[in-house]
Amino acid sequence: MHHRPIRKPALGAAAALVAAACVASLAPTIGSASSHREAPLVAGEPRLDNTDVYAFVSPDSPDTVTMIANWLPFEEPNGGPNFYSFATETAYDINIDNDGDALPDITYRWTFDDNYRNRNTFLYNTGPVTTLDDPDLNYFQTYRLQAITENGTSTLIRNGKVAPSRVGQASMPNYGALADAAVTKLPNGGQTFAGQADDPFFIELGIFNLLYNGDFSQIGTDTVKGYNVNTLAIQVPKKALALKGDSTRNPVVGIWSTTSRKRIEVVGTKNQRDRSGEFRQVSRLGMPLVNEVVIPVGRKDEFNATEPKNDSRFLKFVTDPEVPKLVEQIYMIPAPKTPRQDLVETFLTGFCKDCGPVAVDLNSQRLNKDVDVNKFRPSEQLRLNMSIPPAASPNRLGVIAGDNQGFPNGRRLADDVLDVTLRVAEGVLLPDHPAAVDGLGDAVDTNNVKFRGAFPYVALPNAIGVNQQ
C-alpha cells in the first residue's frame, strides 16, 4: 500500500488565524458528525438513533475484525431512575457488504427484551449488584443475536445478558466485573457485548455558542466528555465476513448499522403497547459525515430510511458539497473545484488507485478478486481492508497521515474523525490544496478516558463520583 505524502503545515500567525476561523466555521456542521442527533425524526427517538460505527482489525487478535455500533447519544451519568435501555421489538443491525453490490450479505441483528423482578418498586436495583444474575438487579435486559445471510437466519445467542446502566458506586461497587461478564462467546469463534459505555467520540461542540463570539481561544474542550452511549460490539474471524470466506482474495468489506422498528404501534386502554407489521428502517450510519454534513436537512430523514443500493439519489450532494462553499464565502479559503471525485472515493466507493484521482490502492471493494466490477454500486459504507495489519504506532489521522490501518480505512476508536473529515472536506487529498488545510482541527485529539486494551475496547461508562482516569 502506498500513499502520497501529505505536506506538513507551514503556518505563520495569519495562516494560523485563518485555520482557526475555518475550524469554527466547519465545526458546527461537522460537530454533529457521528450522528449525534443528526436527523429531525430520529432525534425524537434517541434509543433508535445510531451515533457511531467503528470497524478495525482487532489489535490483540489480528485474525479477527471488531465492529462496534453505538446508540442513544448524550446519556447523562446517573440518569435514573429508569436509566438507559435498548428499545424492544426493534432490530439493531450491523450490516456487511462483501461483494460491492450495496446489499447486506451478512447482518448481525440484536433484539431485546425487558425483564423486571419487582414491578412494585421504582428502583432500578434494590441493593448492591455484584453479578448480572444478582436478585438485587430489579430491571435487566436480555437479547437474541442472529446472523442473517442469503442462506437463512441462524441464532448465535438466545438469551444474552446486557450490562446494566452504571448506577453508581453504592449500587454497583465493581462495575468493571459486570461489564466483563456481559462479554459472551459466539459458537463459531468470536465474542459479543451489549451494554452501556463511555461515548468514545471526542469533539469540540462549543462552536454552537455563537461561534465563540470570535474568541477562538476557547477551542480544545471535549464537549462529549462524560457522556455515555449504548454499545453493541461483535468480534468475528475475518473469514466470517469475507466474500466466499476468503479474506486473502477478498479482504475488503463495507459496514453500516441500521435501526428498524415495527411499522405500527398502538397504546391500549390498559397502557399496553402492541406493535405489529414488518420492520421499517428508521436510522442508518456508516461513514461519520455523509448524513450529517453532506445531506441537506430536508432529506436527512429520507437518507435514514434509504438502503445503500439507492444512494445514487444523493450523489450530487457529495460531488458538489455545500460546506466548502460556505467556508469560501465567509473566510475566503478557496473551495476545491467540483465535481469532487475525492469525496466520492472517501465516502461512496473506497480508494482505488486506478479508479479515481487519489493515489492510493486501499479499500475499494473492487479490489476483491471475486467481485464483479460491473455490479459494483457506489454507496455510503464504512469500508475496511482486513488485510492491513494493526499499526505498530497508530496515528490519529489515519490514512491522510500515512497510517493506512486508520480512518477512512475502517475506523478505530482513537481515530480523530473530526480533524480528518474537516481536512478531507477542504481538499487535503487533492494535490494542490492550500498548506493551511493540513493543520486544521478542533484541538481535541484524544478521548478523555483511556480505551480498554481488550474486547470490547470501549471505556467503562461514566458515573458521578467515579474517576475513570
N, C-alpha and C positions, 0 to 999 in steps of 0.2 A: 504494500500500500504506500502510495506517495501523496504528499500534499504540498501544494505551492506554499513556500514560506510566507508568513504574514509579517509585514513590515512593523517594526516597533514604533510606537508613537514618539514624535519629537515635538512635544507641546511647549510653547512658550506661554507666558501669562495670558495673552489674549486668546490663544487657541484653547487653553485650559478652560477659560471662561465660556467659550463657545461650546466646548464639550459638556460643561456643567449645564448650560442652558438647554442643550439638546436632550440631556438626561431628563431635565424637568419637563420638557415638552412631551417626550415619549412615554415617560413612566406612568402617567395617569391611564394611558391606554393599555400598555403592556403590564401595568400593575395588576390587572385582573387576569393576567396571562395564564395561569394554570387553572382556569375555570372556577375561581372563587367568585361565585355569584355572577357568572358571565352573561346569562341569558334571562330575559324577563320572566318567562313562565316557570322555569325550574328554580329560580331564586326564591320563589314562594314555597318550594318543596325541598328543603335542604337535605333531607335524608335520601333524596333521589339525585342530588347534584354531585357529579364527578368533580373532583378537584385536581387530581394529578394522576398521570400514568408514568411508571418507570419500568425499564426493561434493560437488563445487563447480564453479561456472563458473570456467574457468581464468583467473587474473588477468592473464596475459600473452598470452592467446589467447581473448578473451571470446566467440568464436563456437563454442567447444568446451566440453565438460564433461570434467573429470578425475575418475576413480573409482580409489580406492586400497583394497586389502584386504590385511590382514596376517595372518600365521600364525606359529606356533611361538613362544610367549611366553618371555620371560626367557632369551634366548640370552646366555650369558656370552661376553664378548670373548675371543678367542684360545682358543676351546674345542675344541682339537684332540685327537687327530689326525684325527678324522673330520669335525669341524666340523658345519655345518648344511645340510641339503638339503631339497628338496621331496620328498614321497613319490611313488613311481612307481605306475603303474596306479591312479591316483587322479585324480578330477576336481575341480579347483579352479575354482569358478564365481563370476562376478559376474552377478547376475540383474537384469533391468529389467522392471517392470510399467508400461506406459504407458496402460492403459485402466481401471485401478481394479478389476479383477476378481480380484486377488491371485494371478494366474498369471503366470509369466515370459513376456513377449512376445519378449524378446531375452536370450540367455545367452551371455556370453563365457566360454569354457572353455579352461583351460590343462591340459595333461597333460605329464608329464616323463619323461625317460629318463636313466639313469646311463651315464657313459662313463669308462673307465679307459685310460690309455696303458700302464701297467705295474702289473699286479696283484701283482707280487712285491716290492713295497716298501710300507712303512707310511705313506709320506709323501703328503700332500695335494698338495704341489708339490715338485719335485726341484731347483729352483733359482729365482732371481728371476723373477717373472712380470710381463711388460710388456704383453702383449696377451691377448685372450681365446683366441687360437689358439696361444699360446705352448706349445711342446712340454714346457716345464717345469711346466705345469699338469697334473698327473697325473690328477686327478679333476675332471670337469666335468659339468654337466647341460645338456641341450637340451630344448626344449619345442615342442609344437604348440599353436597358438591357433586356436580355431574360434569362429564366430558361429552360434548355433543360433536359428532362428526357425520360425514355422509353415510357412514355405516350404521348409524344409530346413536343412541344415548346410553352411556354406562354410568352407574353411580359409583363414585370413588369413596365418598364418605356419607353415611346415612344420618348420623346423629352427632355431628361435630359440636364442640363446645366453643363458644365465643368468650374471649377475655372480656370481663366486665369493664364498664367505665371506672376510672380511678376516682373513688370517692374521697380518699384522704388517708392519712397515716393511721388514725384511730380505727377506721373501718377495714383497712387493708394494709396491715403492718409490713408485709413483704409483697408488694405488687409485682416485682420482677418475677417472683416464683409463679404467680398466677399467669402472667404473660407467657412465660416459658412453657407452662403446662398446656397452653392453648395451641402450641405448635403440634400438628398432627401429621403422622407419616402417611404417605399415599401408597396404595397397594403395589404399584409397579415402579416404585422409586420416586424420590422427591418428597416434598412436605408442603404443608399449607398452614396459614394463620389467618384468623379473623378476630378483630378486636380494636380497641382504641390505641392511638399512638400520638406522639408529638407530630405536628404538621411539619414535614421535612422541607417544605418550600420556604425560601428565605428571600425577602424583598423589602425595599423601602416604599411604603404606601403613603407617606405623609404628603406627597405632592397633591393630594386631594384638598389640602388646606390652602386654597388659592395659590397653588404653585409656589409655596413657601413665601409668597409676597415678595419675591425677588431675592430672598435670603437663601442662597444655595448652600450655605454652611450647615444647613440642617440635615442634608442627606447623610446616610450612613446608619440609620436606625432600622433594625429588622422589625417591621411592623407586625409580622405574623408571629413574632416571638411569644411563646407562652400559650398559644392556642393548640388545640388537638383536632384530630380527624378520626374517622372510622376507616380502618385499613383492611384490605384483603390482599394477601400475598400468597404466591404459589411458586415453588421451585421444582422444575422438572428436568429430566435429561434432555439434552439437545435433540436427540433422535425423536423424541415425542412431538417436537414442533416442526421439524424439517420435512420438506416435501419428500415423499417416498421413504421417510425415516432415515434419510441420508444427509447428515449435516455437513459432510465433506463436499459432496457435489452441489448441495443446495443449502448454503449456510444462511441465507437472508430471509427473514420473516418480517411481516408487518403486524403491528399490535395496536389495539384500541380497546377501550372499555365502553360499555353501554349500561344504561339502566332502563328496564322496561317494567310496566305495571299493568294490571288488569284494566281492560278498557272501560268497564262500568263499575261504579262504586255507589252503593245505596246505604244510607244510615236508617235503621229501622226504629220503630216506636219505643223499643226497649234498649236503644243505644247500641244495637248490634250492627256490625258493618259487614255487608255482603258484597263481595267483589266477583265479577264474572267476565266472560269474554276472553279473547286471546290477549297475550301480552302485546303492548304497544310501546315502542321505544320513545323515551322522553328526554334522555340525556345521553351525550356521547363525548368522548375525549380521546385523542391520540396525541398529536403534537401540541405542545403547550403554547400555542399562539393563534392558530387559524381562526377559531370561532371568536376569540376574544378581541383580536386586533384587525383581522382581515375582513371578516363577515360583518356587514352593517347591521345596526341594531334591529332594523325591520325584518331581518331574515335569520336572526340568531336562533329563534325557536324552530324555524324550518330546518336549519342545519342540524340541530339536536335530534330531529326526527328522521333525518335522511341517512340512508345507508351509504357507505363509501362508494359503492358501484355507481351512484348517481351524482358524484361530486363535480362532474363536468359543468353542472349548472352554476357553480361558484367560481369557475376558473378565472373569470375577468377580474375578480377581486384580489386574486393572487398576482396576476400578471400586471395589473395596474393598481397598486395598493394606495390607500389613502394617506397613511401615516407619513411617508417621506415628503409628500406634497405639503402637508401641514408644517413639517419641520422647515422646509424651504421657505414657505410663506412667512413664518414667524421669525426664524433665526437665520435665514438666508444661507443655509447649508444646502448645496445643490442636491436635488433629488436624482437618484440614478435614472438613467434612461429606461423607458419601457419599450417592449414588454419585458418583464422581469423573469427571465428563464432561470436565474439563480434561485429565486424563491420557489419556482415550480419544482426544482430539484430538491430544495431543502424540505419542502412540506408535502409534495404530491407524488414524487417519483423515487426519491433517494438519489444519491450521487453515482454517476456513471461516467467515466472518462470519455467514452465515445458517444455519449447521448446528449451532451449539453456543454455549456461553456466552462464548467468548474473542473479544474484539472485534478480530479481525484476519483479513483475507482473504488467505491466504498460500500454502499449499502442499497443499491437498487436491486429489486427482486429480479430484474432482467439478467443479473449476474449468475443466477441459479442455472445449472446446466440443463435441468429438465423443465424449465419454464418455456411455454410457447409465447414468444415475444409478441406475436400477433394478437394475443388475447390479453396482453398487459393493459391495465387501466390506471392512469394517474388517479390517486385518491389520497385523502388525508389519513395517514397512519404513522405511527412511531416505528421506524424501520431499524432493525438490528441485524448486523452481520455477526453471526455466532462464531465465526472462525477467528475473529480477532481476540487474542487472549487478554485477560485483565492487565492493565498497565501497571508497571512496577512503581512508577511515580505519577499518579493521576494528576491531570491538570484540570482545574475547574472550568476552563474554557473549551475543553474538548477538542473537536476537530479543527476549529479555527486557530488553535494553538499547537497543532501538530499531534495531539493525543487522539488518535483515531478510534480509541475504545470509548470515547465520550460523546456527548450530545453534539450534533443530532444523529449520531450513530447509536440508537437507543438513548437511554437517559439513566445516569447513575444518580443516587441520592444527593451527592455532593456537587453535581454539575450546576454551574451558575447560569441557568437558562435565561434569566433576565438580561444579563450582560451579553450573552451570545446572541439572543434574538434581537436585541437592540442593535448590535453591530451588523448582523445579517440584514436587518431591515434597511440600514443605511448603506449597504453595499460592500461589506467587508470582503465578500467572496469575489467581488469584481476586481480586475487588475488595476483600475485607475481610481480607486476610491480615495477620498481625502485622508491624509495621515491622521487627522483628529479622530476619525471613526475607530481606529484601533484602540483608543483609550477610553471609549465610552463605557459607562456603568453607573450603578446606583450606590457604590461604595459599601454594599453588603455582599461579602464574598463567601461567607460560610453560614451554616446553620448555627443557631445559638447554643445548641447542645450537641454532644457527640453522638454519631450513629453507632449502633451496636455492631460488633465485629462478626456476628453470625446471623443466620436467618432468624427472623425476617428483616434484620438490619435496621429498621426504623427505631428511633429512640422511644423510650417509655413515655406514656402520656404525662403531661404536666399536671401538677396538683399544688394548690396553695400551701405554702409552708414546707414544701419538699424541694431540696436543692438538687437539680439534675446534673450539675457540673461534676 
